Amino acid sequence: MACSAWLDGFLTIDNFACSGQSAGTSTYIGWSDPSTNVYFSGDISEIPIYNRALQTAERQSIEQYLKPKWNLPFSYQG
């Protein structure tokens, strides 16, 4: 399975390999790399997670909902 990541309305990681979590494994948000112990320095207000890839219009709709809710300063990428 391939995954993508978006940050502030911009595609930051595209088509990287990912797989579902299994029992006994952990998911970390805001952790750069387990071998470096580098952590994200900032606020994470909300993380929507979906079990499928969203269409562009769906993603933009969610971004439009989140932008005023959290007073996000970004513009959207198509």
Buried (B, 14 or more C-beta within 10 A) or exposed (E): EEEBEBEEBEEEEEEEEEEEEEEEEEEEEEEEEEEEEEEEEEEEEEEEEEEEEBEEEEBBEBBEEBBEEEEEEEEBEE
